[in-house]
Amino acid sequence: MQLHVSYAAYEITVLLDSGLTHNFISLPAARRVGLQFSNCSGAHVVVANGDRVACHGFTLDVPIWISEESFAVDCFSIPMNN
């Protein structure tokens, strides 16, 4: 499912998979909206094709808005093909 999420003065399009256990954002998108990440060296995720992708950082409690509802989400930054 494709959603439009607001963060600060930015609107970002995200893909939602209700079966996911973690949230991910690309490094360019994270930089564009000014998110700061903590080091998560050694962490990785296994993507749909079985490849292991290294995480570049982790951030907690990112305040986002979906429609009129606010949420605080944790995000890993990983490389994504756009």
C-alpha positions, 0 to 999 in steps of 0.5 A: 500500500502506498501512503503519504506521510508528513514529517515536519514540513515534508511530505514523503511517499512510503510503501507499507507492508503490514507484515513488516517488523521494522521501518526503513528509510533511504539515506538520501530521504533521511538527509533531505528531512534532517533525520539524525541516526545512531550507529548500528554497525554490524546490523543488517536486514535480509531483503525479499531476494535473500540479499543481506543489506547493511544498515547505515543508522538507526533513529528512535521516535520519528514523529510522523503524520498519516492523515490526521493521526500522529505516530512515533516510529523507529527507522533503520536507514538502508540503501534503496534503489529508487 
